[in-house]
Amino acid sequence: MHKNFIVFEESRLDKFLSEKLGESRNQIEQLIKKEYVKVDDKIITKTGYKLKENQEILVELPEVEESISFDVDFDVEIIYEDEHILVVNKPYNLVVHPAASVKEPTLVDWLKTKNISLSTISGEERHGIVHRLDKGTSGVMVVAKTNEAHVALSKQLEDKTMGRYYLAIIDMPLKDNIVIDRPIARNPNNRLKMGIVEKGKNAKTAFAKLDISKDEKYELICCKLFTGRTHQIRVHLNSINRHILGDNLYGFKGELNKINRFYLHAFNLYLIHPITNEKMDFKANITKDINEFLSENFNMETINDKLDKNFIRSAFNFID
């Protein structure tokens, strides 16, 4: 299947196709990079290609490539669901999206069991995934159940009308609340890691102090993302010699070797409903393992007062 368009005024290729096809910039970018777009019979792979009047565009729409599915032997907590969106509390140690290297069931496999499957113009199974969490990170995620919802939520992610707050327990208290604005890219010395790389993509995170453990060794902090780079919170903490408990990949060392994941949890997600335009706010209860650690090492009366979305929002008043 293919589609043809004529350019009537100058524009960027990705912007033009996003408007014509009603798809997110990310999906259009994949389509262009995979060489499915021709301008005046010439394949164009540059997303920012400048279009001129009267040029002809041909878009080939590939067949969806179905990935291998694994049997699902787990369930996922549903926080909210309607006919357009699904909000879940992702368990830790669950991969979100299938890949050649993943040999275990994923969140997408679970979504398949619920018959949530969206078409994608770039030829990949999408299953409504708007944003991802690392395998070891638990917490709130929104999934689109329709293409219309997916496009709207993707735009919110781009223009920051959708936002997330994370909780983390770190191995040494912060000196003060801090905003880290340093670029991130693949670590040139270890392909499994990301790192602070001067020519990397811009990345900005704010960290707010919430509570210190009874022995003053650990600290519960809250993290606000302004960008969504891979491993962003972990890399930025490592850059100031702080590490999430259990995050051995990014330098955590200690006697807590029984932790089988790192203590990072997506606690709060806010967005605008893609169809009704209602402002919505979701909280994912912290997992049993994090709650047990907090109970053993922190004053829970203080913690419970602070695990409130309004308190957490106010904790970032130091940001200009």
Solvent accessible surface area in square Angstrom, and as a share of the most:
residue,aa,sasa,rsa
1,M,159,0.71
2,H,102,0.46
3,K,77,0.32
4,N,98,0.50
5,F,35,0.15
6,I,73,0.37
7,V,0,0.00
8,F,152,0.63
9,E,127,0.57
10,E,132,0.59
11,S,30,0.19
12,R,95,0.35
13,L,0,0.00
14,D,8,0.04
15,K,92,0.39
16,F,18,0.07
17,L,0,0.00
18,S,12,0.08
19,E,122,0.55
20,K,102,0.43
21,L,32,0.16
22,G,45,0.43
23,E,16,0.07
24,S,2,0.01
25,R,90,0.33
26,N,83,0.42
27,Q,13,0.06
28,I,0,0.00
29,E,59,0.27
30,Q,51,0.23
31,L,0,0.00
32,I,0,0.00
33,K,115,0.49
34,K,73,0.31
35,E,97,0.44
36,Y,59,0.23
37,V,0,0.00
38,K,72,0.31
39,V,4,0.02
40,D,78,0.40
41,D,129,0.67
42,K,140,0.59
43,I,79,0.40
44,I,13,0.07
45,T,68,0.39
46,K,137,0.58
47,T,28,0.16
48,G,10,0.10
49,Y,59,0.22
50,K,136,0.58
51,L,1,0.01
52,K,124,0.53
53,E,107,0.48
54,N,115,0.59
55,Q,25,0.11
56,E,104,0.47
57,I,1,0.01
58,L,42,0.21
59,V,0,0.00
60,E,75,0.34
61,L,27,0.13
62,P,30,0.19
63,E,149,0.67
64,V,63,0.36
65,E,113,0.50
66,E,146,0.66
67,S,46,0.30
68,I,142,0.72
69,S,67,0.43
70,F,72,0.30
71,D,133,0.69
72,V,41,0.24
73,D,133,0.69
74,F,60,0.25
75,D,112,0.58
76,V,6,0.04
77,E,90,0.40
78,I,70,0.35
79,I,51,0.26
80,Y,68,0.26
81,E,73,0.33
82,D,39,0.20
83,E,128,0.58
84,H,39,0.17
85,I,0,0.00
86,L,0,0.00
87,V,0,0.00
88,V,0,0.00
89,N,14,0.07
90,K,0,0.00
91,P,47,0.30
92,Y,65,0.25
93,N,56,0.29
94,L,13,0.06
95,V,25,0.14
96,V,5,0.03
97,H,40,0.18
98,P,29,0.18
99,A,58,0.45
100,A,98,0.76
101,S,96,0.62
102,V,24,0.14
103,K,154,0.65
104,E,62,0.28
105,P,31,0.20
106,T,1,0.00
107,L,0,0.00
108,V,1,0.00
109,D,3,0.02
110,W,10,0.04
111,L,0,0.00
112,K,44,0.19
113,T,86,0.50
114,K,69,0.29
115,N,135,0.69
116,I,8,0.04
117,S,75,0.48
118,L,16,0.08
119,S,66,0.43
120,T,7,0.04
121,I,26,0.13
122,S,1,0.01
123,G,1,0.01
124,E,72,0.32
125,E,23,0.10
126,R,13,0.05
127,H,4,0.02
128,G,0,0.00
129,I,15,0.08
130,V,19,0.11
131,H,10,0.04
132,R,148,0.54
133,L,11,0.06
134,D,39,0.20
135,K,89,0.38
136,G,6,0.06
137,T,2,0.01
138,S,0,0.00
139,G,0,0.00
140,V,0,0.00
141,M,0,0.00
142,V,0,0.00
143,V,0,0.00
144,A,0,0.00
145,K,51,0.22
146,T,46,0.27
147,N,54,0.27
148,E,121,0.54
149,A,0,0.00
150,H,9,0.04
151,V,19,0.11
152,A,27,0.21
153,L,0,0.00
154,S,12,0.08
155,K,105,0.45
156,Q,17,0.07
157,L,47,0.23
158,E,90,0.40
159,D,87,0.45
160,K,108,0.46
161,T,56,0.33
162,M,6,0.03
163,G,8,0.07
164,R,25,0.09
165,Y,11,0.04
166,Y,11,0.04
167,L,6,0.03
168,A,1,0.00
169,I,1,0.01
170,I,0,0.00
171,D,32,0.16
172,M,87,0.39
173,P,29,0.18
174,L,7,0.04
175,K,189,0.80
176,D,93,0.48
177,N,52,0.27
178,I,58,0.29
179,V,55,0.32
180,I,8,0.04
181,D,93,0.48
182,R,98,0.36
183,P,30,0.19
184,I,3,0.02
185,A,28,0.22
186,R,98,0.36
187,N,28,0.14
188,P,103,0.65
189,N,141,0.72
190,N,56,0.29
191,R,164,0.60
192,L,133,0.66
193,K,39,0.17
194,M,22,0.10
195,G,11,0.11
196,I,46,0.24
197,V,41,0.24
198,E,133,0.60
199,K,197,0.84
200,G,21,0.20
201,K,132,0.56
202,N,98,0.50
203,A,0,0.00
204,K,62,0.26
205,T,0,0.00
206,A,0,0.00
207,F,0,0.00
208,A,1,0.00
209,K,67,0.28
210,L,8,0.04
211,D,23,0.12
212,I,68,0.35
213,S,3,0.02
214,K,136,0.58
215,D,91,0.47
216,E,126,0.57
217,K,92,0.39
218,Y,14,0.05
219,E,1,0.00
220,L,2,0.01
221,I,0,0.00
222,C,0,0.00
223,C,0,0.00
224,K,31,0.13
225,L,24,0.12
226,F,49,0.20
227,T,21,0.12
228,G,55,0.52
229,R,72,0.26
230,T,69,0.40
231,H,32,0.14
232,Q,5,0.02
233,I,7,0.04
234,R,15,0.05
235,V,4,0.02
236,H,0,0.00
237,L,1,0.00
238,N,56,0.29
239,S,39,0.25
240,I,51,0.26
241,N,88,0.45
242,R,21,0.07
243,H,23,0.10
244,I,1,0.01
245,L,0,0.00
246,G,10,0.10
247,D,2,0.01
248,N,109,0.56
249,L,60,0.30
250,Y,5,0.02
251,G,31,0.30
252,F,14,0.06
253,K,176,0.75
254,G,49,0.47
255,E,115,0.51
256,L,41,0.20
257,N,128,0.65
258,K,190,0.81
259,I,29,0.15
260,N,106,0.54
261,R,10,0.04
262,F,19,0.08
263,Y,16,0.06
264,L,7,0.03
265,H,0,0.00
266,A,0,0.00
267,F,4,0.02
268,N,1,0.00
269,L,0,0.00
270,Y,52,0.20
271,L,3,0.02
272,I,49,0.25
273,H,4,0.02
274,P,19,0.12
275,I,61,0.31
276,T,86,0.50
277,N,113,0.58
278,E,100,0.45
279,K,170,0.72
280,M,26,0.11
281,D,50,0.26
282,F,17,0.07
283,K,93,0.40
284,A,1,0.00
285,N,94,0.48
286,I,30,0.15
287,T,24,0.14
288,K,157,0.67
289,D,31,0.16
290,I,7,0.03
291,N,61,0.31
292,E,84,0.38
293,F,18,0.07
294,L,1,0.00
295,S,55,0.35
296,E,128,0.58
297,N,34,0.17
298,F,2,0.01
299,N,78,0.40
300,M,44,0.20
301,E,141,0.63
302,T,45,0.26
303,I,0,0.00
304,N,92,0.47
305,D,106,0.55
306,K,41,0.17
307,L,27,0.13
308,D,60,0.31
309,K,78,0.33
310,N,101,0.52
311,F,79,0.33
312,I,0,0.00
313,R,79,0.29
314,S,54,0.35
315,A,21,0.16
316,F,13,0.06
317,N,119,0.61
318,F,73,0.30
319,I,41,0.21
320,D,185,0.96
